[in-house]
C-alpha cells in the first residue's frame, strides 16, 4: 500500500466529512479511497472512522491520529517542493492557539490580508483562554498575554497593550462614578476575571504619581473567558479592567465608559511562543512576521 496516499485519503475524509467528497477532490474512485482507509486501519490495528449511511464519524483514536498526522503531511508537502518554490510560495497548514478576545478583536479582522498573500497556507485557530500543550496538541505557536512562566519556550515579544478600566453607562448611572481606586473597594462591584488554569481572580491595579494601588472590590460574578468578561461589563454587572483592543469599539460607541483615566494600569505584554524543538517552517515564519506587524499596528 502507498502509506502516504492512504494517510492523505484519511485526512481528506476527515476534512470533507465524506468519502465521496474526499474521493472527488483527490480524483480517485470512491472504492479506491475506501480501500486505502481500510488498509490504513488494518495496518494501524485501530478503527479511525465510523461510516454510516448518512455521515462519517471520526473515532477518538482517529482524532488523535489526525491531529498528529496533519502537521506531518504539511511538513512533507513543504519538504517535497524545491527550495526556491517553497520560498516563493509557502504552503501547508499552521495551527495557532490564542485567547478568544485576541482572535476576535485583533487576528480575525486582519487575517484576510495574510490569506490573500499566501493562498496555499491554511490557518487553524485553536481558541482557548487556557494554556495549550504545544507538543501534545500539535500546536505550531501560541499567542499569550501577561507574564510567562515557562523558561524553556522560545518567546517573541509582539506588543504592549494599554489597560483601561470601564463600566456601562447604566451601571455608572445606578451606582455613581468612582473618583479614586478606593471608591471601587467601598462602593462598587467588579467583574472578576478568573485564571482559566489556576482559578485565581485577578485584582485591579492602578498607579499615579508613584502611588500603587491593588484593588479587590466586591465581586458577584467571575468569568474565565475574555469575551464573556466584556459582555458582563456591557450588561452592567460591574466594573471591568481590560486591554484596550477588547473594548475600543464599545468605548467609541458609548456602550462602555472609561473611568479613573488619570490612574494608569500596568500594560499587558503580548508574546508569540513556540517550543525550542519546533522547526520554524517557511509558512510559519511568514505567519509570525505578519502577526508581528499586525500587533505592532495596535494602538498602545
SULZISUL-V539402 format. One record per backbone hydrogen bond with DSSP energy under -0.5 kcal/mol. CO is the residue of the C=O (numbers start at 1). NH is the residue of the N-H. E is the energy in kcal/mol with one decimal. If there is no record, write none. Layout:
CO_NH_E, CO_NH_E
This chain:
1_3_-1.2, 2_6_-2.4, 3_7_-2.6, 4_8_-2.4, 5_9_-2.4, 6_10_-2.5, 7_11_-2.5, 8_12_-2.5, 9_13_-2.0, 10_14_-2.1, 11_15_-2.3, 12_16_-2.4, 13_17_-2.6, 13_18_-0.5, 17_56_-0.6, 18_22_-1.9, 19_23_-2.6, 20_24_-2.0, 21_25_-2.4, 22_26_-1.8, 23_27_-0.7, 23_28_-2.3, 24_27_-0.7, 29_33_-2.2, 30_34_-2.5, 31_35_-2.1, 32_36_-2.2, 33_37_-2.2, 34_38_-2.4, 35_39_-2.6, 36_40_-2.1, 37_41_-2.4, 38_42_-2.0, 39_43_-2.4, 40_44_-2.3, 41_45_-1.4, 41_46_-1.7, 46_48_-0.6, 48_59_-2.1, 49_51_-0.5, 50_52_-0.5, 50_57_-3.1, 55_52_-2.7, 57_50_-3.4, 59_63_-2.5, 60_64_-2.0, 61_65_-2.4, 62_66_-2.6, 63_67_-2.4, 64_68_-1.7, 65_69_-2.4, 66_70_-2.5, 67_71_-0.6, 68_72_-0.7, 69_73_-2.4, 70_74_-2.2, 71_75_-2.5, 72_76_-2.4, 73_77_-2.5, 74_78_-2.0, 75_79_-2.6, 76_80_-2.8, 77_81_-1.0, 82_86_-2.5, 83_87_-2.5, 84_88_-1.7, 85_89_-2.0, 92_122_-2.7, 94_96_-0.6, 94_124_-3.5, 95_140_-2.3, 95_141_-1.4, 96_126_-3.4, 97_143_-2.6, 98_128_-2.4, 99_103_-2.2, 100_104_-2.9, 101_105_-2.4, 102_106_-1.6, 102_107_-2.0, 103_108_-3.0, 106_110_-0.6, 107_110_-1.0, 107_111_-1.6, 110_113_-1.2, 110_114_-0.6, 111_115_-2.4, 112_116_-2.0, 113_117_-2.1, 114_118_-2.1, 118_121_-1.7, 120_92_-2.2, 122_94_-2.8, 122_124_-0.6, 123_125_-0.6, 124_96_-3.0, 124_126_-0.6, 125_127_-0.7, 126_98_-2.1, 126_128_-0.6, 132_134_-1.0, 133_137_-2.9, 134_139_-1.9, 135_138_-1.1, 141_97_-2.0, 142_144_-0.6, 142_273_-3.1, 144_271_-3.2, 149_151_-0.8, 150_153_-1.3, 152_276_-0.5, 154_274_-2.0, 156_272_-2.9, 159_270_-3.0, 161_268_-2.9, 162_244_-3.0, 164_242_-2.4, 165_259_-2.8, 166_240_-2.7, 167_257_-3.1, 168_172_-2.2, 169_173_-2.3, 170_174_-1.6, 171_175_-2.7, 172_176_-1.9, 176_178_-0.5, 180_183_-1.2, 180_184_-0.8, 181_184_-0.8, 181_185_-1.0, 182_186_-1.7, 183_187_-2.8, 183_188_-0.6, 184_188_-1.3, 188_218_-0.8, 189_239_-2.6, 190_192_-0.6, 190_220_-0.6, 190_221_-0.5, 192_194_-0.6, 192_223_-2.3, 193_202_-2.4, 195_199_-2.6, 200_195_-3.2, 202_193_-0.5, 204_215_-2.8, 206_213_-3.1, 207_264_-2.6, 208_211_-2.3, 211_208_-2.2, 213_206_-2.8, 213_215_-0.5, 215_204_-2.6, 218_190_-3.1, 221_192_-2.4, 223_194_-3.7, 225_229_-2.0, 226_230_-2.2, 227_231_-2.2, 228_232_-2.1, 229_233_-1.5, 230_234_-2.5, 231_235_-1.9, 232_237_-2.3, 233_168_-0.6, 233_236_-1.6, 239_191_-2.8, 240_166_-2.7, 242_164_-3.0, 243_246_-1.6, 243_247_-0.5, 244_247_-1.5, 244_248_-1.6, 247_251_-2.5, 248_252_-2.2, 249_253_-2.0, 250_255_-2.0, 250_256_-1.3, 251_254_-0.8, 257_167_-1.8, 260_263_-1.5, 262_264_-0.5, 264_207_-1.9, 267_269_-0.7, 268_161_-2.7, 269_146_-2.4, 270_158_-3.2, 270_159_-1.2, 271_144_-2.5, 272_156_-2.5, 273_142_-2.5, 274_154_-3.1, 275_278_-1.6, 277_279_-0.6, 279_281_-1.4, 281_285_-2.6, 282_286_-2.4, 283_287_-1.5, 284_288_-2.6, 285_289_-2.3, 286_290_-2.0, 287_291_-2.8, 288_292_-2.4, 289_293_-1.9, 290_294_-2.4, 291_295_-2.4, 292_296_-2.1, 293_297_-1.1, 295_298_-1.7, 298_300_-0.6
